[in-house]
Amino acid sequence: MERVFNFSAGPSMLPLEVLEQAQKEFVCYGSSGMSVMEMSHRSKVFEDILEKAQADLRDLMHIPDNYKILFLQGGGSTQFAMIPLNLMNKNNKADYVVTGQWAKKAAEEAARYGKVNIVDSSADTTFDRIPELDESKFDKHADYFYITLNNTIYGTRWTKLPNVGDVPLVGDMSSSILSEEIDITKFGLLFAGAQKNLGPAGVTVVIIREDLLGNAMDFTPTMLKYDIHAKNNSLYNTPPTYGIYFMGRVFEWVKAQGGVAALQKRNEEKAALLYDFLDSSALFRGTVQKKDRSLMNVPFVLPTEELNAKFIKEAGEKGFVNLKGHRTVGGMRASIYNAMPKEGVEALVAFMKQFEAENK
């Protein structure tokens, strides 16, 4: 069976080269005589896999030595609780900017443990933009300031970070990690679920500055304490071993592509292909304000629900799958993560032009 162009928002398309390499190594990894799936997380072979994955990510993102890299379970949604449990520990309050569904859920979860100050929100325009922030609304005594760097559902991204002073900046980078260069030193903590740009679902990467460790609230469960995982090098309990192995292979693939800067250039070119067509189209329309457009997730709509449904159906028949938009936006969404080749976007745009010509 031929592979399709998978525009899913996550779990998403993975690099074909990595899938093929994992296929070759699936039954027997190296000279270990077993699959990574069968391997003890305490074995020297797996510890080497883990250490290399950490080292490669540190290299790719230019992560300084005073940051710990953790490979955890529970997805981004568990981070919504772990962050306040571990960081909302001095003044028991935090600033949040609500730019989409995931930021909203994170703020609601944090409100269970302390006071949440919603600095701003773009909910009134269905999250079609990153709001212009009024710094006078920032709480200088907040324990941290939380943003979602790329909004998977609504297709927006932060192009300029807020100036939060000495307050630790916390970022959800689940749908944009390794897609563009970022200065990690601007953050106290960054996290990302693996299932968009890093590998299969099951691993969550947390990058945390060391001075933020060790101050969890008294009632925090042991498994939700960052310092426990940091002290045990992500091996406090059995981690998602195969997911970590696969993610490590993706890190190697990113390096082989020329690193994050090279992928950013490629991602900008892919996104421009799609946005340029949307801007010139008489039928299709993008839903995001131009200044805040995501490089990873591109939502767009047609004039009627009937046309939206027709497009999605015909696209699927042509091998362009998982294009249906989130129910809160409607229409379509093309997720063009690192693994999506430029040829996939070119083919999609060609089909969209054909569809427009046939449905004017």
Secondary structure, 3 states (H helix, E strand, C coil): CCCCEECCCCCCCCCHHHHHHHHHHCCCCCCCCCCHHHCCCCCHHHHHHHHHHHHHHHHHHCCCCCEEEEEECCHHHHHHHHHHHHHCCCCCEEEEEECCHHHHHHHHHHCCCCEEEEEEECHHHCCCCCCCCCHHHCCCCCCCEEEECEECCCCEECCCCCCCCCCCEEEECCCCCCCCCCCHHHCCEEEEECCCCCCCCCCEEEEEEHHHCCCCCCCCCHHHCHHHHHHCCCCCCCCCHHHHHHHHHHHHHHHHCCCHHHHHHHHHHHHHHHHHHHHHCCCCEECCCHHHECCCEEEEECCCHHHHHHHHHHHHHCCEECCECCCCCCCEEEECCCCCCHHHHHHHHHHHHHHHHHCC
